[in-house]
Amino acid sequence: MAIPFPGQPVRGSTTGKPLMALIDLLGRTWAMGVVWQLSMQPRTFRNLQLACDGISPTLLNTRLKELKALYLVESGEQGYCLTPKGRELFELIAPLGPWSLTWHQYIKEQSDDA
């Protein structure tokens, strides 16, 4: 699967719109999880693999290559970390965590009423 660069057709869209590239990227298995884990601290490959519930080395390597190619992740002395753009992205998606908890509760309440 090709890296979803903004300005180019991506999975599910031929428009080249940056938002579609981002949705393609974040919809890939473990992409959001890797960003989430790296938001907490820099991590070595092995530490990141463990933090991501034992993601396969092949898949983790693929996601890191994609995130690095899109300037969201970089590697340094302490391992992998978010770039300033990666941190900015995390700040935008972080509110989805608490929202998802209220959404889950709402679904449970609606199911109980049915």
N, CA, C and O atoms as a Tinker XYZ file with bonds, in Angstrom:
   456  protein
     1  N      0.854000   -1.176000    0.000000    73     2
     2  CA     0.000000    0.000000    0.000000    64     1     3
     3  C      0.903000    1.243000    0.000000    63     2     4     5
     4  O      1.852000    1.333000    0.778000    81     3
     5  N      0.599000    2.166000   -0.858000    73     3     6
     6  CA     1.415000    3.381000   -0.995000    64     5     7
     7  C      1.217000    4.315000    0.198000    63     6     8     9
     8  O      0.168000    4.313000    0.843000    81     7
     9  N      2.230000    5.098000    0.469000    73     7    10
    10  CA     2.140000    6.104000    1.535000    64     9    11
    11  C      1.147000    7.174000    1.086000    63    10    12    13
    12  O      1.256000    7.674000   -0.033000    81    11
    13  N      0.179000    7.536000    1.935000    73    11    14
    14  CA    -0.863000    8.491000    1.548000    64    13    15
    15  C     -0.396000    9.952000    1.621000    63    14    16    17
    16  O     -0.669000   10.653000    2.595000    81    15
    17  N      0.294000   10.385000    0.602000    73    15    18
    18  CA     0.774000   11.765000    0.563000    64    17    19
    19  C     -0.353000   12.720000    0.185000    63    18    20    21
    20  O     -1.102000   12.437000   -0.750000    81    19
    21  N     -0.493000   13.847000    0.888000    73    19    22
    22  CA    -1.459000   14.870000    0.481000    64    21    23
    23  C     -1.148000   15.329000   -0.939000    63    22    24    25
    24  O      0.015000   15.432000   -1.331000    81    23
    25  N     -2.195000   15.602000   -1.696000    73    23    26
    26  CA    -2.019000   16.051000   -3.072000    64    25    27
    27  C     -2.007000   14.921000   -4.078000    63    26    28    29
    28  O     -1.941000   15.159000   -5.284000    81    27
    29  N     -2.072000   13.686000   -3.590000    73    27    30
    30  CA    -2.094000   12.521000   -4.471000    64    29    31
    31  C     -3.329000   11.683000   -4.164000    63    30    32    33
    32  O     -3.841000   11.724000   -3.045000    81    31
    33  N     -3.812000   10.926000   -5.144000    73    31    34
    34  CA    -4.929000   10.021000   -4.857000    64    33    35
    35  C     -4.537000    9.044000   -3.740000    63    34    36    37
    36  O     -3.395000    8.588000   -3.672000    81    35
    37  N     -5.481000    8.737000   -2.885000    73    35    38
    38  CA    -5.247000    7.807000   -1.778000    64    37    39
    39  C     -6.368000    6.780000   -1.748000    63    38    40    41
    40  O     -7.335000    6.870000   -2.504000    81    39
    41  N     -6.224000    5.824000   -0.880000    73    39    42
    42  CA    -7.240000    4.787000   -0.730000    64    41    43
    43  C     -8.591000    5.438000   -0.425000    63    42    44    45
    44  O     -8.720000    6.162000    0.562000    81    43
    45  N     -9.575000    5.189000   -1.248000    73    43    46
    46  CA   -10.907000    5.721000   -1.022000    64    45    47
    47  C    -11.169000    7.098000   -1.600000    63    46    48    49
    48  O    -12.289000    7.596000   -1.486000    81    47
    49  N    -10.173000    7.741000   -2.220000    73    47    50
    50  CA   -10.372000    9.082000   -2.773000    64    49    51
    51  C     -9.336000    9.386000   -3.848000    63    50    52    53
    52  O     -8.151000    9.086000   -3.703000    81    51
    53  N     -9.808000    9.977000   -4.905000    73    51    54
    54  CA    -8.894000   10.404000   -5.973000    64    53    55
    55  C     -8.690000   11.912000   -5.969000    63    54    56    57
    56  O     -8.028000   12.445000   -6.860000    81    55
    57  N     -9.251000   12.614000   -4.978000    73    55    58
    58  CA    -9.220000   14.081000   -4.979000    64    57    59
    59  C     -7.853000   14.668000   -4.651000    63    58    60    61
    60  O     -7.543000   15.780000   -5.078000    81    59
    61  N     -7.042000   13.949000   -3.911000    73    59    62
    62  CA    -5.752000   14.487000   -3.490000    64    61    63
    63  C     -5.851000   15.435000   -2.308000    63    62    64    65
    64  O     -4.856000   16.043000   -1.914000    81    63
    65  N     -7.040000   15.564000   -1.741000    73    63    66
    66  CA    -7.218000   16.481000   -0.609000    64    65    67
    67  C     -6.433000   15.981000    0.603000    63    66    68    69
    68  O     -6.457000   14.790000    0.916000    81    67
    69  N     -5.738000   16.895000    1.283000    73    67    70
    70  CA    -4.943000   16.495000    2.447000    64    69    71
    71  C     -5.749000   15.751000    3.515000    63    70    72    73
    72  O     -5.237000   14.817000    4.132000    81    71
    73  N     -6.995000   16.150000    3.739000    73    71    74
    74  CA    -7.809000   15.472000    4.741000    64    73    75
    75  C     -8.006000   14.003000    4.385000    63    74    76    77
    76  O     -7.985000   13.141000    5.263000    81    75
    77  N     -8.197000   13.719000    3.107000    73    75    78
    78  CA    -8.388000   12.335000    2.691000    64    77    79
    79  C     -7.113000   11.521000    2.911000    63    78    80    81
    80  O     -7.179000   10.349000    3.281000    81    79
    81  N     -5.965000   12.137000    2.685000    73    79    82
    82  CA    -4.692000   11.448000    2.944000    64    81    83
    83  C     -4.556000   11.153000    4.440000    63    82    84    85
    84  O     -4.111000   10.071000    4.823000    81    83
    85  N     -4.937000   12.106000    5.275000    73    83    86
    86  CA    -4.853000   11.915000    6.723000    64    85    87
    87  C     -5.797000   10.811000    7.183000    63    86    88    89
    88  O     -5.422000    9.972000    8.003000    81    87
    89  N     -7.012000   10.808000    6.661000    73    87    90
    90  CA    -7.973000    9.769000    7.032000    64    89    91
    91  C     -7.464000    8.401000    6.594000    63    90    92    93
    92  O     -7.593000    7.424000    7.332000    81    91
    93  N     -6.889000    8.327000    5.404000    73    91    94
    94  CA    -6.303000    7.072000    4.939000    64    93    95
    95  C     -5.205000    6.630000    5.904000    63    94    96    97
    96  O     -5.183000    5.478000    6.338000    81    95
    97  N     -4.302000    7.536000    6.238000    73    95    98
    98  CA    -3.187000    7.204000    7.127000    64    97    99
    99  C     -3.682000    6.728000    8.493000    63    98   100   101
   100  O     -3.289000    5.659000    8.959000    81    99
   101  N     -4.543000    7.519000    9.131000    73    99   102
   102  CA    -4.986000    7.190000   10.483000    64   101   103
   103  C     -5.897000    5.973000   10.525000    63   102   104   105
   104  O     -6.074000    5.363000   11.580000    81   103
   105  N     -6.476000    5.619000    9.384000    73   103   106
   106  CA    -7.320000    4.435000    9.311000    64   105   107
   107  C     -6.539000    3.145000    9.147000    63   106   108   109
   108  O     -7.114000    2.059000    9.206000    81   107
   109  N     -5.255000    3.252000    8.944000    73   107   110
   110  CA    -4.426000    2.058000    8.792000    64   109   111
   111  C     -4.189000    1.413000   10.157000    63   110   112   113
   112  O     -4.067000    2.094000   11.175000    81   111
   113  N     -4.128000    0.106000   10.146000    73   111   114
   114  CA    -3.942000   -0.645000   11.378000    64   113   115
   115  C     -2.753000   -0.120000   12.176000    63   114   116   117
   116  O     -1.629000   -0.072000   11.675000    81   115
   117  N     -3.007000    0.261000   13.390000    73   115   118
   118  CA    -2.028000    0.709000   14.375000    64   117   119
   119  C     -1.428000    2.091000   14.129000    63   118   120   121
   120  O     -0.604000    2.528000   14.933000    81   119
   121  N     -1.792000    2.795000   13.074000    73   119   122
   122  CA    -1.208000    4.125000   12.840000    64   121   123
   123  C     -1.541000    5.074000   13.990000    63   122   124   125
   124  O     -0.657000    5.747000   14.521000    81   123
   125  N     -2.804000    5.124000   14.366000    73   123   126
   126  CA    -3.210000    6.012000   15.447000    64   125   127
   127  C     -2.629000    5.545000   16.781000    63   126   128   129
   128  O     -2.261000    6.366000   17.621000    81   127
   129  N     -2.549000    4.250000   16.973000    73   127   130
   130  CA    -1.976000    3.708000   18.198000    64   129   131
   131  C     -0.510000    4.075000   18.359000    63   130   132   133
   132  O     -0.060000    4.376000   19.464000    81   131
   133  N      0.232000    4.051000   17.267000    73   131   134
   134  CA     1.647000    4.427000   17.314000    64   133   135
   135  C      1.777000    5.900000   17.685000    63   134   136   137
   136  O      2.591000    6.257000   18.536000    81   135
   137  N      0.981000    6.751000   17.054000    73   135   138
   138  CA     1.006000    8.186000   17.380000    64   137   139
   139  C      0.643000    8.377000   18.853000    63   138   140   141
   140  O      1.291000    9.151000   19.558000    81   139
   141  N     -0.374000    7.683000   19.312000    73   139   142
   142  CA    -0.830000    7.804000   20.700000    64   141   143
   143  C      0.282000    7.415000   21.666000    63   142   144   145
   144  O      0.553000    8.137000   22.625000    81   143
   145  N      0.923000    6.284000   21.419000    73   143   146
   146  CA     1.991000    5.820000   22.313000    64   145   147
   147  C      3.191000    6.764000   22.309000    63   146   148   149
   148  O      3.807000    6.994000   23.350000    81   147
   149  N      3.520000    7.307000   21.147000    73   147   150
   150  CA     4.666000    8.216000   21.067000    64   149   151
   151  C      4.359000    9.584000   21.667000    63   150   152   153
   152  O      5.274000   10.365000   21.926000    81   151
   153  N      3.089000    9.879000   21.888000    73   151   154
   154  CA     2.737000   11.161000   22.506000    64   153   155
   155  C      3.168000   11.202000   23.969000    63   154   156   157
   156  O      3.348000   12.280000   24.537000    81   155
   157  N      3.332000   10.047000   24.568000    73   155   158
   158  CA     3.665000    9.971000   25.993000    64   157   159
   159  C      5.155000   10.142000   26.252000    63   158   160   161
   160  O      5.558000   10.763000   27.236000    81   159
   161  N      5.970000    9.586000   25.358000    73   159   162
   162  CA     7.426000    9.632000   25.533000    64   161   163
   163  C      8.094000    9.028000   24.309000    63   162   164   165
   164  O      7.463000    8.273000   23.570000    81   163
   165  N      9.358000    9.348000   24.085000    73   163   166
   166  CA    10.093000    8.656000   23.023000    64   165   167
   167  C     10.195000    7.174000   23.396000    63   166   168   169
   168  O     10.263000    6.819000   24.572000    81   167
   169  N     10.204000    6.333000   22.387000    73   167   170
   170  CA    10.261000    4.897000   22.651000    64   169   171
   171  C     11.187000    4.212000   21.655000    63   170   172   173
   172  O     11.264000    4.594000   20.487000    81   171
   173  N     11.882000    3.201000   22.139000    73   171   174
   174  CA    12.656000    2.360000   21.235000    64   173   175
   175  C     11.681000    1.497000   20.445000    63   174   176   177
   176  O     10.500000    1.417000   20.783000    81   175
   177  N     12.171000    0.861000   19.406000    73   175   178
   178  CA    11.314000    0.001000   18.593000    64   177   179
   179  C     10.667000   -1.068000   19.470000    63   178   180   181
   180  O      9.454000   -1.271000   19.413000    81   179
   181  N     11.466000   -1.741000   20.269000    73   179   182
   182  CA    10.953000   -2.835000   21.108000    64   181   183
   183  C      9.956000   -2.315000   22.139000    63   182   184   185
   184  O      8.915000   -2.937000   22.354000    81   183
   185  N     10.253000   -1.198000   22.772000    73   183   186
   186  CA     9.353000   -0.619000   23.755000    64   185   187
   187  C      8.034000   -0.207000   23.108000    63   186   188   189
   188  O      6.964000   -0.392000   23.687000    81   187
   189  N      8.120000    0.348000   21.916000    73   187   190
   190  CA     6.913000    0.740000   21.188000    64   189   191
   191  C      6.098000   -0.489000   20.810000    63   190   192   193
   192  O      4.870000   -0.473000   20.892000    81   191
   193  N      6.772000   -1.542000   20.402000    73   191   194
   194  CA     6.081000   -2.781000   20.060000    64   193   195
   195  C      5.321000   -3.323000   21.274000    63   194   196   197
   196  O      4.172000   -3.744000   21.145000    81   195
   197  N      5.943000   -3.315000   22.427000    73   195   198
   198  CA     5.274000   -3.784000   23.647000    64   197   199
   199  C      4.107000   -2.876000   24.030000    63   198   200   201
   200  O      3.053000   -3.355000   24.448000    81   199
   201  N      4.298000   -1.565000   23.887000    73   199   202
   202  CA     3.237000   -0.607000   24.223000    64   201   203
   203  C      2.036000   -0.758000   23.297000    63   202   204   205
   204  O      0.909000   -0.436000   23.675000    81   203
   205  N      2.277000   -1.242000   22.098000    73   203   206
   206  CA     1.205000   -1.448000   21.114000    64   205   207
   207  C      0.715000   -2.895000   21.136000    63   206   208   209
   208  O      0.416000   -3.469000   20.089000    81   207
   209  N      0.636000   -3.471000   22.313000    73   207   210
   210  CA     0.093000   -4.823000   22.496000    64   209   211
   211  C      0.724000   -5.868000   21.589000    63   210   212   213
   212  O      0.031000   -6.740000   21.064000    81   211
   213  N      2.023000   -5.784000   21.405000    73   211   214
   214  CA     2.709000   -6.809000   20.638000    64   213   215
   215  C      2.477000   -6.757000   19.141000    63   214   216   217
   216  O      2.478000   -7.800000   18.487000    81   215
   217  N      2.279000   -5.573000   18.581000    73   215   218
   218  CA     2.168000   -5.405000   17.133000    64   217   219
   219  C      3.346000   -6.136000   16.473000    63   218   220   221
   220  O      4.446000   -6.153000   17.024000    81   219
   221  N      3.127000   -6.725000   15.323000    73   219   222
   222  CA     4.218000   -7.456000   14.668000    64   221   223
   223  C      5.326000   -6.484000   14.264000    63   222   224   225
   224  O      5.048000   -5.329000   13.940000    81   223
   225  N      6.570000   -6.941000   14.281000    73   223   226
   226  CA     7.676000   -6.065000   13.887000    64   225   227
   227  C      7.522000   -5.544000   12.458000    63   226   228   229
   228  O      7.879000   -4.402000   12.168000    81   227
   229  N      6.996000   -6.374000   11.578000    73   227   230
   230  CA     6.815000   -5.959000   10.182000    64   229   231
   231  C      5.814000   -4.820000   10.079000    63   230   232   233
   232  O      6.067000   -3.827000    9.396000    81   231
   233  N      4.680000   -4.958000   10.754000    73   231   234
   234  CA     3.655000   -3.910000   10.695000    64   233   235
   235  C      4.147000   -2.635000   11.373000    63   234   236   237
   236  O      3.922000   -1.540000   10.857000    81   235
   237  N      4.806000   -2.757000   12.507000    73   235   238
   238  CA     5.320000   -1.573000   13.186000    64   237   239
   239  C      6.347000   -0.859000   12.318000    63   238   240   241
   240  O      6.336000    0.369000   12.226000    81   239
   241  N      7.219000   -1.604000   11.693000    73   239   242
   242  CA     8.218000   -1.012000   10.808000    64   241   243
   243  C      7.550000   -0.266000    9.653000    63   242   244   245
   244  O      7.978000    0.828000    9.286000    81   243
   245  N      6.507000   -0.858000    9.087000    73   243   246
   246  CA     5.770000   -0.212000    7.994000    64   245   247
   247  C      5.140000    1.092000    8.463000    63   246   248   249
   248  O      5.264000    2.117000    7.794000    81   247
   249  N      4.457000    1.060000    9.623000    73   247   250
   250  CA     3.808000    2.276000   10.124000    64   249   251
   251  C      4.838000    3.350000   10.436000    63   250   252   253
   252  O      4.613000    4.522000   10.133000    81   251
   253  N      5.947000    2.982000   11.028000    73   251   254
   254  CA     6.979000    3.973000   11.339000    64   253   255
   255  C      7.550000    4.582000   10.068000    63   254   256   257
   256  O      7.808000    5.785000   10.026000    81   255
   257  N      7.751000    3.782000    9.037000    73   255   258
   258  CA     8.249000    4.313000    7.761000    64   257   259
   259  C      7.257000    5.309000    7.176000    63   258   260   261
   260  O      7.651000    6.366000    6.682000    81   259
   261  N      5.965000    4.971000    7.230000    73   259   262
   262  CA     4.939000    5.878000    6.710000    64   261   263
   263  C      4.907000    7.177000    7.511000    63   262   264   265
   264  O      4.905000    8.265000    6.935000    81   263
   265  N      4.882000    7.064000    8.821000    73   263   266
   266  CA     4.805000    8.252000    9.676000    64   265   267
   267  C      6.052000    9.116000    9.550000    63   266   268   269
   268  O      5.970000   10.342000    9.627000    81   267
   269  N      7.202000    8.485000    9.356000    73   267   270
   270  CA     8.435000    9.248000    9.146000    64   269   271
   271  C      8.409000    9.938000    7.786000    63   270   272   273
   272  O      8.811000   11.096000    7.675000    81   271
   273  N      7.943000    9.243000    6.754000    73   271   274
   274  CA     7.883000    9.825000    5.410000    64   273   275
   275  C      6.955000   11.033000    5.362000    63   274   276   277
   276  O      7.135000   11.932000    4.540000    81   275
   277  N      5.969000   11.047000    6.244000    73   275   278
   278  CA     5.003000   12.146000    6.294000    64   277   279
   279  C      5.357000   13.175000    7.374000    63   278   280   281
   280  O      4.551000   14.051000    7.690000    81   279
   281  N      6.558000   13.065000    7.932000    73   279   282
   282  CA     7.109000   14.031000    8.898000    64   281   283
   283  C      6.300000   14.142000   10.184000    63   282   284   285
   284  O      6.206000   15.214000   10.781000    81   283
   285  N      5.717000   13.023000   10.603000    73   283   286
   286  CA     4.975000   13.000000   11.860000    64   285   287
   287  C      5.777000   12.336000   12.975000    63   286   288   289
   288  O      5.539000   12.586000   14.157000    81   287
   289  N      6.732000   11.488000   12.587000    73   287   290
   290  CA     7.591000   10.771000   13.534000    64   289   291
   291  C      9.028000   10.912000   13.069000    63   290   292   293
   292  O      9.306000   10.977000   11.872000    81   291
   293  N      9.936000   10.958000   14.035000    73   291   294
   294  CA    11.363000   10.964000   13.715000    64   293   295
   295  C     12.072000   10.027000   14.682000    63   294   296   297
   296  O     11.531000    9.678000   15.731000    81   295
   297  N     13.273000    9.627000   14.325000    73   295   298
   298  CA    14.050000    8.780000   15.231000    64   297   299
   299  C     15.277000    9.549000   15.684000    63   298   300   301
   300  O     15.879000   10.309000   14.926000    81   299
   301  N     15.627000    9.327000   16.941000    73   299   302
   302  CA    16.777000   10.012000   17.516000    64   301   303
   303  C     17.474000    9.127000   18.521000    63   302   304   305
   304  O     17.306000    7.908000   18.508000    81   303
   305  N     18.249000    9.733000   19.385000    73   303   306
   306  CA    19.030000    8.987000   20.372000    64   305   307
   307  C     18.158000    8.184000   21.339000    63   306   308   309
   308  O     18.553000    7.105000   21.780000    81   307
   309  N     16.983000    8.702000   21.666000    73   307   310
   310  CA    16.100000    8.018000   22.617000    64   309   311
   311  C     15.121000    7.071000   21.935000    63   310   312   313
   312  O     14.319000    6.424000   22.608000    81   311
   313  N     15.174000    6.983000   20.635000    73   311   314
   314  CA    14.246000    6.135000   19.899000    64   313   315
   315  C     13.354000    6.972000   19.010000    63   314   316   317
   316  O     13.775000    8.002000   18.482000    81   315
   317  N     12.134000    6.533000   18.847000    73   315   318
   318  CA    11.168000    7.224000   18.001000    64   317   319
   319  C     10.384000    8.230000   18.834000    63   318   320   321
   320  O     10.074000    7.983000   20.000000    81   319
   321  N     10.067000    9.371000   18.215000    73   319   322
   322  CA     9.265000   10.386000   18.890000    64   321   323
   323  C      8.461000   11.153000   17.846000    63   322   324   325
   324  O      8.732000   11.073000   16.648000    81   323
   325  N      7.478000   11.888000   18.322000    73   323   326
   326  CA     6.678000   12.714000   17.424000    64   325   327
   327  C      7.465000   13.960000   17.035000    63   326   328   329
   328  O      8.209000   14.517000   17.842000    81   327
   329  N      7.293000   14.382000   15.801000    73   327   330
   330  CA     7.839000   15.660000   15.351000    64   329   331
   331  C      6.898000   16.754000   15.857000    63   330   332   333
   332  O      5.846000   16.434000   16.409000    81   331
   333  N      7.237000   18.021000   15.689000    73   331   334
   334  CA     6.280000   19.071000   16.063000    64   333   335
   335  C      4.931000   18.906000   15.343000    63   334   336   337
   336  O      3.881000   19.134000   15.945000    81   335
   337  N      4.952000   18.515000   14.072000    73   335   338
   338  CA     3.683000   18.294000   13.354000    64   337   339
   339  C      2.958000   17.080000   13.913000    63   338   340   341
   340  O      1.730000   17.077000   13.998000    81   339
   341  N      3.702000   16.055000   14.294000    73   339   342
   342  CA     3.103000   14.872000   14.904000    64   341   343
   343  C      2.461000   15.202000   16.237000    63   342   344   345
   344  O      1.382000   14.699000   16.548000    81   343
   345  N      3.111000   16.039000   17.027000    73   343   346
   346  CA     2.553000   16.469000   18.312000    64   345   347
   347  C      1.292000   17.302000   18.081000    63   346   348   349
   348  O      0.305000   17.163000   18.802000    81   347
   349  N      1.338000   18.162000   17.074000    73   347   350
   350  CA     0.164000   18.973000   16.724000    64   349   351
   351  C     -1.005000   18.066000   16.345000    63   350   352   353
   352  O     -2.141000   18.302000   16.756000    81   351
   353  N     -0.720000   17.033000   15.562000    73   351   354
   354  CA    -1.763000   16.071000   15.193000    64   353   355
   355  C     -2.311000   15.387000   16.439000    63   354   356   357
   356  O     -3.524000   15.239000   16.586000    81   355
   357  N     -1.428000   14.973000   17.330000    73   355   358
   358  CA    -1.895000   14.307000   18.544000    64   357   359
   359  C     -2.811000   15.220000   19.350000    63   358   360   361
   360  O     -3.833000   14.769000   19.868000    81   359
   361  N     -2.462000   16.484000   19.460000    73   359   362
   362  CA    -3.297000   17.425000   20.212000    64   361   363
   363  C     -4.697000   17.526000   19.605000    63   362   364   365
   364  O     -5.666000   17.792000   20.316000    81   363
   365  N     -4.798000   17.317000   18.311000    73   363   366
   366  CA    -6.105000   17.351000   17.657000    64   365   367
   367  C     -6.899000   16.070000   17.892000    63   366   368   369
   368  O     -8.121000   16.119000   18.030000    81   367
   369  N     -6.220000   14.928000   17.938000    73   367   370
   370  CA    -6.944000   13.664000   18.104000    64   369   371
   371  C     -7.108000   13.254000   19.571000    63   370   372   373
   372  O     -7.946000   12.406000   19.876000    81   371
   373  N     -6.333000   13.833000   20.474000    73   371   374
   374  CA    -6.407000   13.465000   21.897000    64   373   375
   375  C     -7.821000   13.587000   22.471000    63   374   376   377
   376  O     -8.223000   12.715000   23.240000    81   375
   377  N     -8.593000   14.625000   22.135000    73   375   378
   378  CA    -9.947000   14.722000   22.687000    64   377   379
   379  C    -10.869000   13.571000   22.271000    63   378   380   381
   380  O    -11.931000   13.387000   22.866000    81   379
   381  N    -10.479000   12.808000   21.269000    73   379   382
   382  CA   -11.304000   11.671000   20.864000    64   381   383
   383  C    -11.334000   10.585000   21.940000    63   382   384   385
   384  O    -12.302000    9.831000   22.029000    81   383
   385  N    -10.280000   10.499000   22.760000    73   383   386
   386  CA   -10.253000    9.504000   23.837000    64   385   387
   387  C    -11.389000    9.703000   24.826000    63   386   388   389
   388  O    -12.207000    8.800000   25.000000    81   387
   389  N    -11.467000   10.868000   25.487000    73   387   390
   390  CA   -12.576000   11.106000   26.420000    64   389   391
   391  C    -13.945000   11.072000   25.730000    63   390   392   393
   392  O    -14.916000   10.570000   26.297000    81   391
   393  N    -14.017000   11.605000   24.515000    73   391   394
   394  CA   -15.295000   11.591000   23.803000    64   393   395
   395  C    -15.758000   10.163000   23.576000    63   394   396   397
   396  O    -16.944000    9.867000   23.722000    81   395
   397  N    -14.838000    9.272000   23.221000    73   395   398
   398  CA   -15.221000    7.886000   22.944000    64   397   399
   399  C    -15.794000    7.206000   24.185000    63   398   400   401
   400  O    -16.653000    6.331000   24.073000    81   399
   401  N    -15.321000    7.605000   25.368000    73   399   402
   402  CA   -15.862000    7.029000   26.602000    64   401   403
   403  C    -17.310000    7.454000   26.816000    63   402   404   405
   404  O    -18.148000    6.638000   27.200000    81   403
   405  N    -17.609000    8.736000   26.568000    73   403   406
   406  CA   -18.995000    9.192000   26.722000    64   405   407
   407  C    -19.884000    8.582000   25.643000    63   406   408   409
   408  O    -21.051000    8.281000   25.894000    81   407
   409  N    -19.345000    8.403000   24.462000    73   407   410
   410  CA   -20.085000    7.763000   23.363000    64   409   411
   411  C    -20.413000    6.317000   23.726000    63   410   412   413
   412  O    -21.533000    5.854000   23.513000    81   411
   413  N    -19.431000    5.614000   24.272000    73   411   414
   414  CA   -19.636000    4.226000   24.692000    64   413   415
   415  C    -20.743000    4.145000   25.737000    63   414   416   417
   416  O    -21.629000    3.296000   25.647000    81   415
   417  N    -20.687000    5.031000   26.726000    73   415   418
   418  CA   -21.709000    5.050000   27.765000    64   417   419
   419  C    -23.084000    5.336000   27.166000    63   418   420   421
   420  O    -24.075000    4.718000   27.554000    81   419
   421  N    -23.142000    6.262000   26.234000    73   419   422
   422  CA   -24.404000    6.607000   25.575000    64   421   423
   423  C    -24.981000    5.398000   24.843000    63   422   424   425
   424  O    -26.179000    5.127000   24.923000    81   423
   425  N    -24.125000    4.680000   24.135000    73   423   426
   426  CA   -24.585000    3.493000   23.404000    64   425   427
   427  C    -25.131000    2.456000   24.380000    63   426   428   429
   428  O    -26.168000    1.843000   24.125000    81   427
   429  N    -24.434000    2.259000   25.498000    73   427   430
   430  CA   -24.915000    1.304000   26.499000    64   429   431
   431  C    -26.272000    1.726000   27.038000    63   430   432   433
   432  O    -27.161000    0.891000   27.206000    81   431
   433  N    -26.438000    3.012000   27.310000    73   431   434
   434  CA   -27.715000    3.511000   27.827000    64   433   435
   435  C    -28.826000    3.329000   26.809000    63   434   436   437
   436  O    -29.939000    2.941000   27.166000    81   435
   437  N    -28.536000    3.603000   25.551000    73   435   438
   438  CA   -29.539000    3.446000   24.505000    64   437   439
   439  C    -29.923000    1.981000   24.345000    63   438   440   441
   440  O    -31.092000    1.662000   24.129000    81   439
   441  N    -28.947000    1.098000   24.450000    73   439   442
   442  CA   -29.206000   -0.339000   24.325000    64   441   443
   443  C    -30.047000   -0.839000   25.489000    63   442   444   445
   444  O    -30.900000   -1.709000   25.311000    81   443
   445  N    -29.812000   -0.293000   26.688000    73   443   446
   446  CA   -30.582000   -0.692000   27.866000    64   445   447
   447  C    -32.031000   -0.245000   27.761000    63   446   448   449
   448  O    -32.922000   -0.911000   28.287000    81   447
   449  N    -32.280000    0.889000   27.080000    73   447   450
   450  CA   -33.635000    1.419000   26.926000    64   449   451
   451  C    -34.431000    0.658000   25.878000    63   450   452   453
   452  O    -35.661000    0.710000   25.881000    81   451
   453  N    -33.757000   -0.041000   24.991000    73   451   454
   454  CA   -34.445000   -0.716000   23.874000    64   453   455
   455  C    -35.158000   -1.960000   24.324000    63   454   456
   456  O    -35.783000   -2.641000   23.511000    81   455
